[in-house]
Amino acid sequence: MTLISFIICLMIVAALFAIESRNMVASVISLGTVGLGLSLSFLLLKAPDLAVILLIVEIITMITLLRATAAFDTCTIRSYGRTTESAAVLFLLCFTAIAWKVFSSLPPFGAPVIKTDEMFSIILSGGIINRVTAVALGVRSLETVGGMAVLLIAAAGVATVMRAASRRKP
């Protein structure tokens, strides 16, 4: 088992603990563990810029969620009943089946979809003269978009928590 596979397994266990835990503080901390594992995964996949952005966002999110959790009088989560749990399990099964179908259709990791010479001819025909610049613009721009998506999702989560916390105060 590779190191990244081990980290992904730990992330899955932490996510399941976050879902099943009745203590909100423990759920928030295990959710932070999932984010830390994702940051480490990006670091191992040679995307340090994305890993640093995710780590910063994770720290800010953890501080915000722990403060919001500490504002409650009780730190336990009430049960919603069998119907909600059954719907959640059905959703997870459908999501897993779709994800399995999508990921099984992808090419193996590290196998290029397009040959290097073809890629350079396509990129060079777009007006970029330097090959290094063409690769940097083609590949690193996707990582930047991923980083911006992470920041956008984190900002939406923080805004949701802060808005819910402001509604509860008299």
N, C-alpha and C positions, 0 to 999 in steps of 0.2 A: 504494500500500500504506500503510495507516495504521500509526501507531506501535505500537498494540497487536498488530496482525498481525505486525509485525516482531519484537516481543518473543516472541510465541508461536512463531514460526519458530526463533528462537534457542534457546528452551526445548526444542524438539523435537530440534534438533541436539545440544544439551548432553546430553539424555537418551540419545540414541543413542550418543554418545561414552562416557557412563557405563556403558552396557551392553557396548559392544564393547572398552573399554580393558582391557588386561591388568595395568595398574598400579592398585593399590587407592587410592593417594593421589589420582591423577588422577581416578578414578571418584568419589571422595568430593567433590572440588572441583567437578567438573562437575555433580554432584547438587545441590550448594549453589547453583550457577548457575541451575539449574531453579527452586529455591525463591525465589531473588532475583527472577527473572523473574516468577514468580507474584505476589510481593509488589508489584512494579511494576505488574503488570496490575490488581491490586485498587486500587492508588492511582489509576491512570488511569480506572478505572470508578467513581470517587468513593466508595470504601469505605475511608477512611483508617484506621479502627479495625481492620478486618480486616488491612490491609496492615502495620500496626505490630505486631499480634500475630504474624502470620506471620514478619515479619522477626526478631523476638525469638526465636521458636521455631527459626527457621533458624540463627541464630547459635549458640544453645545446642546444637543438633543437630550443626552442623559441628564445634564444639569437641570434643564427645563422640566423634563418629565419627573425627576425626583422631587423637585420643588412643588410641582403640581400634585404629586402623590402625597407629600407631607402635609399639604393643606387640608386634606380630608381628615375627618375625625376617626374614621375606621379605615383599615387597610385591607379589608377582605372584599372579595368579589362575590356578588350573589349569583346563584344558579338560575339559568333561564329555562330549564326543563328539557325533556327528551326531544321535543319537536325541533327546537333550535339546534341542539347538538346533532341530531340526525341530518338536518339540512346542511350543517357545516361539514360533516363527514362526506355527504354526497357531493358537495361542492369540491372538497379536496380530492376526492376520487376522480371526478370529471377533469379537474385541473391537471392532476397527475397523468391521466390518460392522454390529454391533449399535449402536455409538455413532452411526454415520452414519444409521441408521434412526431412532434416537431424536431426534437433533438436526435431521433434516430435517422431522420432524413438529412441531417447535416453531414458534410464531409468529415473525415477523421481530423482530430486536432493536429495542426501542423502541416496538413496537406493543402497546398495552395489550390484554390478554385481556378485561378487563372495563372498562366505561366508568366514568369518574370519579364521576358522580352515582350510579350503581348501587353502586359500592364504598362511597361515603359512607353511602348508605341502609342497606347491609348492616352496616357497622361501627357506625353510630349505633343501629341496632336492637339491637345487642349491649349497649347500656348506656353506651357512651362518648359523652360529650356534646360535647367539643371535637374539631373536625376535625383539628387539628394533632396532638393527642395520639393520635387514632385512626390517623393515617398513621404516626406514630412507632412506635406499638406494633405495627402491622401489618407494616411494612417492616423497621425496625431490629431487630426480634426475630429475623427470619430471618438477618440478618447476625451477630447475636450467637450464634445456634445454629451457624452456619458457623465462627465463631471458636472456639467450644468444641470443635467436631469436629476442627479443626486441632490444637488443644492436646492433645486426647485421642490422636490419631494420633501426634503427636510424642512424647508421654509413653510410649506403648506401644513406639515405636521405640527410645527411649533405654533403657527397661527391658529390652528384648530384647538390645541391645548390651551393656549393663552385666552382665546375667546371663550372657551367653556369655563375656564377658571374665573374670568371676569364676570360671567353671568351668575356665578354662585355667590359672589360677595354681595352683601346688602348695600 
